[in-house]
Amino acid sequence: MELFTVWTNTDGDQESDRFYEVVKSRTKGLHMSRRGFRFTFRQLDNKVAWTCKGTESNSAFESFLPCVYSIMSSAIADYIIEIREWGLLNLILTKACSLLEKEDTEQIRSMIRSLLNDDGPRGRLKRHGKLTTLLEKDFKELRVINLEGLIQFRLHAYKKELEEIVDYAMEEFWADRQYEEFMGLLKYFVFFQESKVPLVHVLHQGGHNFTILDSAMVPIPTPDADDIIVEMPGIELEMEVEDRIVSTLISISPASIILHTDDEHTPIVRTLLHIFEDKVKLSRLYPGQDVQK
């Protein structure tokens, strides 16, 4: 009795070989014939297929049948993720980015690759598990499975996962774009702003913790509000608390800043260097450096 046949079109020998290997590697050593099952691989031009037949009269057939469905579903899930997933992501991305410039689309594509790499085995395992569950249901219901049709019409939950990856990458892209525009606006403020004090020292105490001191190394009080309003002629800018050091320095408007830090590569330190540019001079934070009480 033929249980199912799953076939697909492949693009070259590499894809054909992988379609063969994902199933062969999972059935190797399981003595399928003794349990009443026989797997057959066929290839014709660019079409490849795996067929599974079963002998119901075999004593092990009934108990091992669920394992067969599980093995096949997991194997085909491997094939889809390894061979087809990036193409599916590209289709979703192309549709979502139809109005964007080519350079922007490439940047988002690069971000998607980073997301897949950063998520690592955990993310792949999640997608593989969802895909295996969907495929197992289809293998039990369908006798002949065309992989292209299956992906297009039945694997909706899996494709939803891919759409969420693309959506997240696009959100990150627009957040980065807004941040860049915001940084540009701040640099504009700093460049045209009149200086109010000649010099301040900024003592970096790790993370987003800073102390601002005047030229005599006496602490300068900073606002306690969650948001700080920076006003310039014709412009009012509200900044969130995580950028308090930036907004405070803009409101103080020093002609020069000596930034004392042990880690000039910290993101917030790089932000200060980026915004205030030539106004900032780095100074090593020496052990025991403190402020006047």
C-alpha positions, 0 to 999 in steps of 0.5 A: 500500500502506498502511504504517500509520495512527496515530490518537488522541483529542484534547481540543480544537483545540489538541491536534488542531493539534499532532498535525497539526503535529508530522508536517507539520513533519518531512515538509515539504520532503522530497518524499515523493511523489517517494520513493513515500510519501504522508501523509494527515491526517484529523479527525473530531470529536475523533479525528485520524489520520495515514496513510502509504501507500507505492508499492513500485515507486518506486525510492526506496521501499526506501532511504527506508522506514527514514527514514519510520519514524524521522520518524514515530516522532520526531514522535509522540514529540514529541506524547506528551511535549508533550501527554500526558506531564504527564497520565501523570505526574499519573496516576502521582503520584495513585496513588503519593500516594493516602494523602497530604494534598492539600497534600503531593501539590501540593508533590510535583507542584511538585517534579516540575515543577522536576525537569523544568525543571532537567533541561532539554533533556538530560532531555527528549532522553533521554525522547524518544530512548527513546520514539522507539526504542519507537515505531519498533518499533511502527510497523514491527510494527503497521498501525493504532496507537491512541495511547492503547492504545499508551501503556497497553500497550506503552510500558513503558520510557518509563513507567518513566522517568516513574515514576522521576521521580515516585519521585525527587520523592517521595524529595526530599519525604520528605527535606525533611520529615525535615529540617524535623522534624530542624530543629524538634528542634534548635530545641527543644534550643536553646530549652530547653538551659541555657547553658554559656558566655556568648559564642562567635564563629563565623568563617565561612570559606566553605562548611562551614568554620568556626572557633569562638572564645571571647569572647577570640577564642581558638579552641575545640577541636572534636571530630574524629569523623565523627559528634558525639553531642549528649546531653540528658536523655532524648535522645541525638542523632547528627549527620553531619559536614556539620552539625558546626558545628551539633552543636558549637554545641549541645554548647557551648551558648553564651548568645550567638553572633556569626556573622562571615560575608561571605555570610549567604545561604549554606545553612549560615548560614541553617541556623544563623540558623534554629536559634539564632534570637535567640541569633545576631548577624551580623557582617560578616567584614572582610578579613584577619580571623584568629584567634589562634595 
